[in-house]
Amino acid sequence: MTDYSSLLQPDRGGDAIAIELVTEADFDAWHNAQPQSVRDQVAAQRFAAKRGECLALAGVAGAASPWVAAAPTEIGVWDIASLASKLPEGTFRLSRSSGKGALGWLLAQYRFDTYKPSTDIRSRILLSDKPGDIAETVRAAEATALVRDLVNTPALDMGPAQIEAAAEALAKQHGASLHVTRGGELQSGYPMIHAVGMAAERSRAPRLIEMTWGHPDHPRIAIIGKGVTFDSGGLNIKPGSGMRQMKKDMGGAAHALGLAHMIMGGRMPVRLHMLIPAVENSISGNAFRPGDVLRSRKGLSVEIDNTDAEGRLVLADALTRAAEESPTLIINFATLTGAARVALGPDLPALFANDHDLARDISDASVETDDPVWRLPLWSGYDDMLSSDIADMVNSAEGGLGGAITAALFLRRFVDPGTPWAHLDTFAWRPKLKPGRPKGGDALGLRAVYSALSARFPNV
């Protein structure tokens, strides 16, 4: 992974190349104040201080600085991301505060080069921000890059064992404890995790990964991530077009690991309990079938309507395990439904919550951090869509209407009503390139949740 701490450092007055930031509104005044040699270069490069534009003035007489870039008065996360990708290698200093843009600067320099080495250069920026704020920005970049790396890695190299290895490395880095329940050990305690993963058990054994960190007297929070490392759809097999990107179906697990890194790295005063049910939803002679009835850890019976609605099954056992420790709150991430993407598109994770204060905190934080989420209703009127003639419930409502809502209602049955709980149905993927946000795996909703948690559990 890129060493982001080397690319964002406190400004102690060292040598750096100046970058003058100009707003579009101030462009005319700035332009008129420049010598003719600069105005000639502005015309030649058609620079008008529009978003994303950058002007190179190296070697031009009369230039106040060799680089000029467009930036609004108040710089958002992505406003200077394109600048970072256009500059040569070196150390730079902005003419005014980077605002939130330092994170975009870092993330613009992310490269997934495991299989195709990158020769792209990287540039360093010096900031006048407090060292603690810089460290927080670096952690956010590291967590986002971790999510991107895990999601981008093909399922061949990212099975349940590799998710466990990533959790083990994170636990070692932060001094956390790790406990893993694997394979046949799951059958009695976590029967739905075992059922979903048993078709791949011989080569890719399912497991429940649990990490604990923090002082036992601090408020306990549970973070859960869906870790389906590849989703064939099981016996209700997906079409090829739907299966193509299913390496990303462990995006919830990647978000849980990224959030855990931010919580532990920031020394948040909580007792963290992170849980990842890691499985591959495969096909073999012992795969679970449509019509089967599974017994959950909670004791509720679930009739299988569709084996491609497997994520909620493994999350249900993990939610039950988390609830047994009486946490202050529970948050889970999952690439759970196509219905959420149809409703909200790729950029907006669907937020469901049984607690209005928690939902408001995450929603407000999403605006502040420019990490958007959109709340959808936990509409109890749809609960009867999960009715079964022979079991306590079905796993997938017939017909698909309100699919994201009924999936959230399914999960709600495994959460104690008195425990604040939020469920983020996230895509974990960028279908097209944007500044600082390459096509591929991405963290969506991660920074919003961290910001909300930081406000609830301040490190004073």
N, C-alpha and C positions, 0 to 999 in steps of 0.2 A: 504494500500500500504506500502511496505517496506520503512523504513526511510533510504534513501540512503545517506543522509548527515552524518549519524552516522557511515557509513561504509567507508567513504573517508574523511580524515581529514588532516589538515596541520601537518607536523612533527615539533614538538616543543621539541624534544629530550626526550620524554617519553619512558617508557619501551615498547619494541616491540621485536618480534621474527624475527631474520634476515633471509632473503631468498637470497641466492647467485644465480645470474643469469649467465648462461653459454651458449655461442653460440655453435652450432654444429661444426663450423670451429675451435673454440678454445678448443674443448673438449679434444683432445689428450694432449695438453700442460697442461691443468688443471688437467687431470687425472694423468699424470706423476708426478705432484707436490704434490699429496695427499699421506698421510701415508697409510700403508698397510691396516689398519682397514677400511679406507674409500673406498679404491679400492675393498676390499672384498664386501662391501655393494653395490657398483656400479655394480659389477658382479652379485651379488645375485638378484638385482632388474632390471638387464639388462638395465641400464640407459646409454644412448648414446647421450644425449642432443638433441634428435630429437624433432620436434615441438610437444608440448603438454605433454612432459614427465616431471615427477616430482620425485625427490629422497628424501626419508625421512631418515635422519641420526641421529635422536634423540638417545642419549645415546651412540653414537659411539665415542670413544676416538680419539682425533686429528681432529675432524671436525671443520672447521671454523665457520659453522653455521648449525643448525639442519635441514635445508631444502635447497635443490638445485633444480633449475628448468631451463628448456630449454627456451631460448628467443633469438630472433635475435638481432643484434646490434642496429637496429632501431625498436622499438617495435610498432607494429600496433594495431588497435583497439581490435582484437580478439586474440592476441598472448599470453596473460596470462589469458584469460578467463577460460581455462580448469583448470588452477592452482587454481583459487578461489574456484572451486567446489571440490577440493581434500584436501584442508587444514582443520585442526581442527579449532574449535572456538578459536578466539584470535585476537591479534593485531600484524600486521606484517609490516616489513620495507624491501624494496627491496635494493639490493646492488648498483643499479644505477637507473636512471630515468625511470619511467614507460612509458614515451612517451604518445602515445594515448591509451595505454592499460588500463588505469584506468577506462575508460568507459566500456570496456569489462569485467573488474573485477566486476563492479557493476551489469551489466546486467546478468552475470553468476549466480547472486544470486536472480534473479527474480523468484518468484513462483506464480502461479495462484492457490490459495488455497481456493477459495470461497466455493467450493463444496466438496473438498477433502483436509482437513487440512494437511499441510506439517510440518514435524518435522526436516527438514534439518537445519543444523547449518549455520551460516553466519560469515564471518571473515572481520575484519577491516584492512585497509591499511593506512599507514602514508606516506604523500607525501611532498616533498620539493617545490612543485609548488606554485605559487602565490595563495592566498586565492580566488581571483577573478576567476582564471582559474579553481580551484577546484569547486567553486560554479557553473560555467558554465557546467562542466562535470556532476555534480549532477542534474542540470536541464535537461540535455539531457537524463539522465537515468530515471528521473521522467516522462518526456514526452513519452519516449519509453514504459515505464511500463504502463502509462495511456492508450496508444494505445493498448497494449497487453491485458490489463484487459477488455477494452470495447469490443474488437473484440472477445475475448474468451468467454464472457458472452453469454449464450444461449438467443435466441430471446424471450423466455418466460419472461425473466427478463431484456431484453434490447429492449424495444419498443420506439416509438417516445417520450413518456413521460420521459423515463429514460435518453434518450439523452439530453432532455431539462434539467433534473435534474443535469446531469454532467456539462452542460454549466453553469447552475446557480451556482453550487459550484465553478467553475473556476472563474466566474465573481466576486463572493463574495471574493474569495481569493485575487484577484488582483485589486479590486475596479473598475471593468468594469460595463458598463450598458448593460442590457439585454432587448430585445423586442421580443415577440413571437406572431405570427399570427397563429391561430389554426382553425381546422375544417372548418365549413361553411364560416368563415371569409376569407378563401383563395379563395373562388369561383370567386369573381370578380377581385381580384388583382393578384392572382397567380393560374390561372386556370389549368395549367398542374400539379402543385404540388397537387392540390385538386383532379384532375382526377385520378392520380396514386394511391392516398391514400384513395379514398372514399369508396372502397370496405371494408376497415377495419375501417371506420370512427366511427362507433358506439362504438367499444371497444378500438380502437387504433387510435385516431384522428391524421391526418397528421398535420404538422406544419412547418412554416419557423422560424427558430431560428436565431436571429441577436444579435451579441455582438459588442459593440463599446468600445474602450479604447484609451487613449493617448491624447496628446494635440491637439486641433483642427487645430493649425497652422502647425503641422508637416505633412510630406507627407502622403497621405492617401493610404493604401494598403488594398486590399480585399482578404481574404482567404476563400475559399468555399470548403465544403466537402459533398460528396454524403452520405446521411443518410438513405439508404433503410435498415431498421432493419431486415427484412426478405423478400426474393424474391422468391415467389412461381413460378414466371414466368407469373402470371396472367392467363388469359384464354388461352394463348399460353403456357400452363403449362410445366414446366421443367420435365424431367425424374427424378426419385428418386436419381440417382447417381449425377446429376447436382444440386439437391436441398439440398444435405446433408450438405454442408458447407455454406449455404446461410445466416446463422447468421452473417457472415463476410461481408455482402454486405453494411454494414455501416462503412466499414474501411476507406472510405474517410472522413467521419465525425470525426472518431477517430483521423485521422491525422491532421485535421483542429484544433481540440481541443488541441492536443499535441503541434502543432506549435504555437498556441496562448499562451499556457503556457510558452514556451521558449521565445517568443517575449516580453510578459508582464513581466515575471520574470527577463529578462535581461534588462528591461527598454529601449528597442530599441526606438529611437526617431521617431516614426511613429504614425499615427492615424489609428489604426487597426479597420477594419470592417470584422468580421467573420460571415459567413452565412452558415447555415446547413438546407437544406430541408430534413426533417425527415418524412418518410412514411413507411408503410408496404404495399408491393405489393401483395395483397391478391385476393381472388376469392369470389364473391357473386353476387346477382342479379343485383347490380348496378355497377359492375366492368366495366372499360372501355374495348372496344372490338377492335379486328382487323377490320380495315375499318372505324372506327370512325375518325372524324376530330376534333382536339382540337385547340382552340385558345390560344396562348401563351400570357404572359404578354407584350411581345414586339409587339404583334399584328399579328405576323406571324402565319399562319395556318399550322397545322401538321397532315398529314394523318397517322394513326397508321397501320404500316405493321406488327408489332410484339409487343405484350404487354410485352415481356421479354426484350425489349430495353427501359425500363422505366427510368433508371438512368439519361440518357441524357435529358429526359423531365423535371425532377425536377431540374436538374442543369441549364437548359436553363432559367427557371424563376428566379432562384437565380442569375445567371450571369447578367440578365437584371436589376435586382434590384441593384446589385453592380455597374453596369455601370452608373446608374442614379446619383451616388454621385461623378462621375468624378475622379476615383482613379488614382494614379500614375501607379499602376500595379495591375494585378489580377492573382492569382494562385489558381487552383482548384485541389483537389485530388479526385479520384474516383476508385473504383473497377468496371471498366466500361465494359471491353470486355474480353471474352475468347480468342479472336483473338490476343490480346497483349500477353497473356500467351503462346499461340502456337508459336508466333514469338520469344519471348524472354525468356520463361521459368519463373519459380517462383521468381527468385532473382532480376530480372531487371525490374523496372518500366519503362514503355514507356513514354518518354518525348516528348510532342508536344509544339511548341511555335510559335507565330506569330512575334517574335522579336529575331533576331539572337544574340544580345548582352545578352539578358536574358537567352536564351538557353545555350550560352557559359558559362555564369556565373554559372548556375546550374550544367552543365556538369563538369566544372573544379572543383567546390566545391565537387562534388560527388567523384572525385578521391582523393582529399585532405582529405576528411572525411571517406573514405572507406565505402561510402554509395551509391553504384553504381546506375546510371540511364543510359538509352540509348535512344538517340534521334531518333525518327522516323519522316518522312516527313509529313507536312501538304500539301499534293499533290493536288493542285487545279484541276488537270485534272480529279479527281474522284468526283468532286462536282455534276456532272450530275447524278451520281448514286443515289442521294437523290431527284431526280425529282419526282413530283406527277402530275397526270392528273387532280386532282380536288383541290389540296391545294398547298401551297407554297413549301412544301417539305414532304417527308416521314421521319419517324423516324429511319428506318432501311433499308439499301440498300439490294436489292434482291440478293440472291446468296451467300452473306457473304464474297466475295472477298475484301481484304483490310479492314476488319471489324473494326480494331482499328483506321485506318485512316479516314474512313467515319464517325465514331462516333465523332472523333475530329473535322472533318469538320462541322458536325451538330452543335457542341458547338460553333464553330467559328462564326456562323451566329448570335450569341447572344452577341458578344463582339464587341465593337467599334474598327474599324481597327487601330485607332491611339493609342490605349491603349495596352502597352505590356502585354501579357497574356501567361501563361504556364499552360498546362494540364498534370497531371501525372496520367496515367492509371496504378495503382499499385495493386498488388495481396493482400497485407496486411496479408500474411499468409506464414508460414514456413511449408512445407510438411514433413520435417525431421529434427531431432535434429542436431545442430552444437554447438561447444563451445560458450556459451554466448547467444545462439539463440535457445530456446526450440521450439519444434513442436507446432504450433498454431499461434495465431495472432501475428503480428509483424509490426513495423514501417519500411517501405521501401521508401526511398527518403526523409524522414522527415529531417534528419540532413543535407543533401545536400542543401535543400531549405533554411533552417535556416542559414547555413553558407553563402550562396549567398546573402541573405537579409542582414545579418550582415555586409558584405563587402560594400553593397550599402548604408546602413544606419548606419554608425558606431556611436557607443555611445562614443563620445569624450568629 
